[in-house]
């Protein structure tokens, strides 16, 4: 599997209750590797079922660290070092008293400067699936790369999946533009909020069903409510979540996506792959940051 997407440095700050404006709020702060694309690649590799490659763009400031972290997760990194921009950074504010829900402050840095010149059709050699991080759609250079990569995948018959990534950025991009940009994708993995935003429907099941009239397979992630699998305008499965005690929900959706895609590549049904995704999501929320636990 080839993943193309963002590689980010996450600064995770876990606090309790409301932030105190104008003064100090006690927090536990950690700096960890992240990025939706990189997280998906790591969770897919964590399943130990397929070779996973990653293409992303980072700054020289932390390129070596990110490469080591990806290799440690079993990912084959193809990182482009940006000569001008630093690695993207996200500050994740995690409220430990509110089901570990998080708010992001995002500086995309080099990650959204990935461009067509960073692409080669040879990247698809031996690839059974191409996965694109939706964050690539939120800048002009990386949108152009998505267009080139999609065309190359279609020419080779390689299926393409995409995770919309951010309801906030989606709203700024525009629903119609997003749907036009993802034409040709065979699998969409939105969150509940993203599915509802893309359809204008308040119910996640209705939203997933509607999206599946345009995209062959839609798997809507619903956090503690599990996942929905929809095809041809119908929700065909409701997959329950795996119980977990959340510490940090950062990257839970990425964990689901990575595990789902790895299972799908092994030939299991989308319904069974979604169950694998739910297990990975439960594991993710019990740790800090968006990467799988290290073995050994």
C-alpha positions, 0 to 999 in steps of 0.5 A, spaced: 500 500 500 502 507 498 500 512 502 500 519 500 499 525 505 501 529 511 507 528 516 506 532 522 509 534 529 504 533 534 504 537 541 499 534 545 497 538 551 492 534 556 489 539 561 482 538 565 476 542 564 476 549 561 482 553 559 484 559 564 484 565 559 490 570 561 493 565 566 496 558 567 492 552 566 496 546 568 497 540 563 501 534 561 505 536 554 508 531 550 511 532 543 510 526 538 510 524 531 503 525 527 500 527 521 493 523 518 497 520 512 503 518 517 498 515 522 494 511 517 501 508 514 503 506 521 497 503 523 496 499 517 504 497 518 502 495 525 497 490 523 503 486 520 499 484 513 502 488 508 508 492 506 506 500 507 510 506 503 509 513 505 510 519 501 510 526 505 513 532 505 517 535 511 522 540 513 529 539 514 528 541 522 526 534 523 526 530 517 531 525 520 527 524 526 520 523 522 524 518 518 526 514 524 519 514 527 516 511 521 521 506 520 520 504 527 513 503 525 515 498 519 513 504 514 518 505 508 518 512 508 519 516 502 520 523 505 521 530 501 525 535 505 523 542 503 528 547 503 524 553 505 518 550 510 519 547 516 515 541 518 508 542 520 506 542 527 499 541 530 498 543 537 493 538 540 489 541 546 486 534 549 480 535 555 481 529 560 475 531 563 471 531 556 472 524 554 479 526 552 476 530 546 481 534 542 482 541 539 487 542 534 491 548 532 494 547 525 500 550 522 501 545 516 508 547 514 511 543 509 506 538 509 501 541 504 507 543 499 507 536 496 506 538 489 506 534 482 514 534 482 514 530 488 510 524 484 512 519 480 508 514 476 513 509 478 511 510 486 505 505 484 509 499 482 507 493 486 502 497 489 495 494 490 492 500 493 493 508 494 491 512 500 490 519 500 490 524 506 484 529 505 489 534 508 492 534 501 486 537 498 487 544 502 492 547 498 493 548 491 500 544 490 497 538 494 491 538 490 494 538 483 498 532 486 492 529 488 489 530 481 496 527 478 496 521 482 488 519 481 489 519 474 496 515 474 492 510 479 486 509 474 490 508 468 493 502 472 487 500 475 489 501 482 484 502 487 484 509 491 481 511 498 481 517 501 479 520 508 476 527 508 481 529 514 477 535 517 470 538 517 473 545 518 477 545 512 472 541 508 467 547 510 472 552 507 474 548 501 466 547 499 462 541 499 461 541 491 469 542 490 471 537 494 466 532 491 469 534 484 476 533 486 475 526 489 471 523 483 474 516 481 476 515 488 473 508 490 473 508 498 471 514 502 472 514 510 469 520 513 468 521 520 460 522 522 461 530 522 464 530 515 459 525 512 454 530 515 457 536 512 458 533 505 451 531 504 447 536 508 444 531 512 443 531 520 443 523 521 450 519 519 447 513 516 443 517 511 449 521 510 453 515 509 448 512 504 447 518 500 455 518 499 455 511 497 450 513 491 456 517 488 462 513 491 462 505 491 464 504 498 463 509 504 465 507 511 463 512 516 467 513 522 462 514 529 467 514 534 464 511 540 458 509 536 462 504 531 462 505 524 457 504 518 458 501 511 454 503 506 454 501 498 449 503 493 445 508 497 444 503 503 447 502 509 449 495 509 452 494 516 453 497 523 459 495 526 459 496 534 465 500 537 470 496 542 469 499 549 475 503 551 477 508 556 480 514 552 486 518 554 487 522 548 482 521 541 488 524 537 489 519 531 483 515 533 480 515 526 487 514 522 488 508 526 481 506 524 483 507 517 490 504 517 487 497 520 481 497 515 485 498 509 490 493 511 485 488 513 481 490 506 488 488 502 488 481 506 481 480 502 476 480 508 469 483 507 469 491 508 464 489 514 470 485 517 475 490 516 471 495 519 471 491 526 478 491 525 478 498 524 474 499 531 479 495 535 485 499 532 481 506 534 479 503 541 487 502 542 489 508 539 484 512 544 488 509 550 494 512 548 497 519 547 498 521 540 496 518 533 501 512 533 500 505 534 504 502 541 511 500 540 512 492 540 518 490 545 
